[in-house]
């Protein structure tokens, strides 16, 4: 399998010319996920709620690819305000309790849709085991 496009109706659709994720062999490359609630199209208030929503969306995309959060090798976290780093970390720990992936966190000027956070990931396709 050279390239398989991954789509999940349980996560927000791509808002541009890109895929939610692409799987190649046993590696899944997830595009940055925004904190959009797929049930109503809204973004929750606050960095904690937005981090939780982003990681739920990321989990759904991974599930559609045959992977899971437990198989994530690396994440990149984009934040508007690194002063909220510890609040983000508190929620992040809820999703990555043990054997956390490698991670980079960077502050950016703006994110699409006025979001406070966006997270992208690279994972191993593992059959969706959690």
N, C-alpha and C positions, 0 to 999 in steps of 0.2 A: 504494500500500500504506500504509494508515494505521498499522496495528499488527500485527506478527507476533511471536508468542511463540516464543522460541528454547529448545530443549531439547537437551541432549547427554548421552547415556548414558556418555560417556567422562569426565564430570566429576560430582562429587557432586550429588545431587538437592537441590533447595531444601528447607530444613528448616522452612519456614513458608509463609504465604500470599503468595508472591512467585514470580517467574520467574527462571530463571538469567540470562536476558537478554531484551530486547525490541528488535526492529528496527523502525524507522520510516523508510521511504524508504532513504536511504543512511547512516543513523546507527544504531549499535548501542550500547545502554545495558546494560552488564553489571553485574549485582548483585555485591556483595562475594563473593569466592571464599575459602573456607576451605582450609586445608592438609590436607584429608581425602583419603587415598589411596583412590580408587574401587575398587581391586582387593580391599582388605581392610577398608575403613571406618575405618582407624586414622589418627592424626595422628602424623607423625614427631617425634622429639625435636630441639630446638634451632632457633634462628631461621633458620639457613642452610638446613637441610633443609625447614623449613616454608615459607620464601620460595620455594624451588625448586618445591615441590609446589603452592603457590598459583598461581604463574605457569604451570605446566603445565596446571592446571585452567582457568585463564583462557584459555589458548591453545586448549584444546579447545572451550570455549563459543564463542569467537570463530570458530573453524573451522566450527562448526555454523550460524553466522549468515551465513556467506559472507565472513568477514573474517579478520584475523590480527593478531598482535602488532605487525607492522610498520605497521599502519594505526591503531594506538591514538593518539588525540589527547590524552587526559588520564587519569591514574590518581589515585586517592586511596588512600593506604596507611594502614591503622589498625594501630598497634603497641601492645602492652602496655608495652614498655620502650624508650624512645628511647636508652637507653644502648647498645642493640644496633643503632643506626642504621647504622653503618658495615658491620657484618656483613650486614645486609639489603642495603645498597647494592652490596656485592661481588657478590652473587647477582643482584640486579636488573640490573646491568651485563651479565651473561651473556645476558640475554634482550633487552635494549634497548641494543645496541652502538653504533649510530649514530642520529642524529636522534631522540633520546629524546623521549617525550611530555612534556607539561606534567604536573606532579605536585604534590600536597599530601601531607604526611605528618603525622599527628597521633597523639598518645598517648591511649589510652583506658584506662579502668579494667578492663574485661573484654571478652572476645569469646566468641561461642558456642562450645560444646564445649571450652572451655579453651584455645583456640588463642592463639598469640603474635602472629599477624598475619592480616590480611584485606586484600584488594585489590579495588577496584572499578574499572571502566574505561568510557570512552566511545571508540568507534572508528568509522571509516568502513568501510562494507561495500565491499570491494574485490575480490570474487571469490575470496578466500582466498589471494591471493598472499603469499608469505613472503619 
